[in-house]
Amino acid sequence: MSEPKKLAIIATKGSLDWAYPPFILASTAAALGYDTEIFFTFYGLQLLRKKLDLQVSPLGNPAMPMPFPVPVMAQALPGMQGFITKMMKQKLTDKGVASIEYLREMCIEAEVKLVACQMTVDLFDFTKADFLDEVEYGGAASFFEFAGDADVTLYI
């Protein structure tokens, strides 16, 4: 019997809109029988926190569809990020898109390996108590150990 295919993902972003790709791709790959690992580094560590408070920023995201035109200058106004985040969360709910918490739990149930970059954990003074119990810790070398044999490697 052949070895299962492998998917290695590096997650570097910690905003609501960037949280979906690694969890959707990983849970789908696991459902298809892939051995799957996500390596969370820098701002991607936010996705492993016990309590999520993910935001969306319209700044620097010109492709973000808005229900009405919002000038770039207005996007920097106080409260705009909260407004845009609330709007995005409502859109996700209205369209029946699974929450990040649900997708993350699906990954855990499917035995997707969730690895926090130890160097980044130390850099930002996080502790293991900040993260889900299922999280493993490792450095770039441990990621390469897995990714070196991966059939697919993605940087998100």
DAWO-V784480 format. One record per helix or strand of 2 or more residues. SS is the DSSP state (a for helix, b for strand). FROM is the first residue (numbers start at 0). TO is the last residue. If there is no record, write none. Layout:
ss,from,to
SS,FROM,TO
SS,FROM,TO
This chain:
ss,from,to
b,5,10
a,15,30
b,34,39
a,41,47
a,71,74
a,79,93
a,99,108
b,112,116
a,117,122
a,127,129
b,135,137
a,139,146
b,151,154
